[in-house]
Amino acid sequence: MEKKIITISRQFGSGGHEVGMKLAQKLGVKFYDKELVDMLAKDGKYNADFIEANEEKCSPPMCPVMPGFSMPVFYQDLPSDLIYKGQSKLIRTLAERGPCVVVGRCADYILRNMNPVNCFVYGSLEARVNRKMSMIPEGLSFTREEIKKRVIDVDKKRAKYHEFYTDKRWGRMEDYDLCVNTDKVGIEGAVETIAAYVEHCK
Amino acid sequence: MEKKIITISRQFGSGGHEVGMKLAQKLGVKFYDKELVDMLAKDGKYNADFIEANEEKCSPPMCPVMPGFSMPVFYQDLPSDLIYKGQSKLIRTLAERGPCVVVGRCADYILRNMNPVNCFVYGSLEARVNRKMSMIPEGLSFTREEIKKRVIDVDKKRAKYHEFYTDKRWGRMEDYDLCVNTDKVGIEGAVETIAAYVEHCK
């Protein structure tokens, strides 16, 4: 099998990060998710906290991008735009080095000229809230309602971010090659499913 | 692997019928698509032509179903409703007999209490038109525009049918377990992908 560039977009709480990580291990390729934050921070322009606070966010909410334009010119110096530009360049450079799995950060759009396999990992709201509830660090306490609100809010932000910087709609089936619901198959099942798909990709 | 009931919804021209057929062969389970027309016709109430002309159509277009109701009472004697009721009963009976693959006909909704694996097979409009162009029988002639219009029209009818008889939206990712685009993997790749998913289903 020719090794591919795989992008994974994911609903919050669906396990998309773990799916991407295990998929990269299985295929023996590089994996980039939060690693991108540290790598960009190493460039020295911004520190990791600043990047994390401003990445995957759309600075001016509800401002749609015009088809054919990556972002309106008058917004180009906002923090999230600086991060977007830096991360885009970094993601392209890494993908040019060889096959990899990239999670989030509009990688499906940024790498569109490199024929990536674009996957979307999702799940029912109930299952995603359950997963996040089970991941609350010891000593902290959140109600189910608080977690549910966070799950919904993060996805809203991801959708806005994607729609602001690309001409695609986040989570619309037609914009992906494969969409895997983890409710019934878990992380391992999703990894095996994506691997089977990638193996047959032309 | 415990054998499952698998439903396949499909965009017209995506190859969903062939995917379902080959998947059933691979898994060694029964396959139902157009077979349902003949089986219902054998019951004797309606002939196959009448069924084919009225199945997977929504009699009164644009009339939404109320959540919790399968259809408005005053429409229950229209031809497509008679077919829907007959096919629903038949699909449930067949699924109760054992694992199978059922294509279209709202089987995902009809069998919702039997924990089916619900798949959606789709593709780009261009690829779907290409597939249908390649399937034009010898001696017949259609323009690309005519085929494109047919592809779009059939899917509109399927969407209306599904939305009329169920409380789900046809082709909305969240209503399926797995959504496979056949553009890059073809029929065989889609079959292997679904088989990998089904193998890991709890």
Boltz contact constraints between the chains, C-beta under 6 A:
constraints:
  - contact:
      token1: [A, 173]
      token2: [B, 173]
      max_distance: 6.0
  - contact:
      token1: [A, 173]
      token2: [B, 179]
      max_distance: 6.0
  - contact:
      token1: [A, 177]
      token2: [B, 181]
      max_distance: 6.0
  - contact:
      token1: [A, 177]
      token2: [B, 184]
      max_distance: 6.0
  - contact:
      token1: [A, 178]
      token2: [B, 180]
      max_distance: 6.0
  - contact:
      token1: [A, 179]
      token2: [B, 173]
      max_distance: 6.0
  - contact:
      token1: [A, 179]
      token2: [B, 179]
      max_distance: 6.0
  - contact:
      token1: [A, 180]
      token2: [B, 178]
      max_distance: 6.0
  - contact:
      token1: [A, 181]
      token2: [B, 177]
      max_distance: 6.0
  - contact:
      token1: [A, 184]
      token2: [B, 177]
      max_distance: 6.0
  - contact:
      token1: [A, 184]
      token2: [B, 201]
      max_distance: 6.0
  - contact:
      token1: [A, 184]
      token2: [B, 202]
      max_distance: 6.0
  - contact:
      token1: [A, 185]
      token2: [B, 200]
      max_distance: 6.0
  - contact:
      token1: [A, 185]
      token2: [B, 201]
      max_distance: 6.0
  - contact:
      token1: [A, 189]
      token2: [B, 200]
      max_distance: 6.0
  - contact:
      token1: [A, 192]
      token2: [B, 196]
      max_distance: 6.0
  - contact:
      token1: [A, 192]
      token2: [B, 200]
      max_distance: 6.0
  - contact:
      token1: [A, 193]
      token2: [B, 193]
      max_distance: 6.0
  - contact:
      token1: [A, 193]
      token2: [B, 196]
      max_distance: 6.0
  - contact:
      token1: [A, 193]
      token2: [B, 197]
      max_distance: 6.0
  - contact:
      token1: [A, 196]
      token2: [B, 192]
      max_distance: 6.0
  - contact:
      token1: [A, 196]
      token2: [B, 193]
      max_distance: 6.0
  - contact:
      token1: [A, 196]
      token2: [B, 196]
      max_distance: 6.0
  - contact:
      token1: [A, 197]
      token2: [B, 193]
      max_distance: 6.0
  - contact:
      token1: [A, 200]
      token2: [B, 185]
      max_distance: 6.0
  - contact:
      token1: [A, 200]
      token2: [B, 189]
      max_distance: 6.0
  - contact:
      token1: [A, 200]
      token2: [B, 192]
      max_distance: 6.0
  - contact:
      token1: [A, 201]
      token2: [B, 184]
      max_distance: 6.0
  - contact:
      token1: [A, 201]
      token2: [B, 185]
      max_distance: 6.0
  - contact:
      token1: [A, 202]
      token2: [B, 184]
      max_distance: 6.0
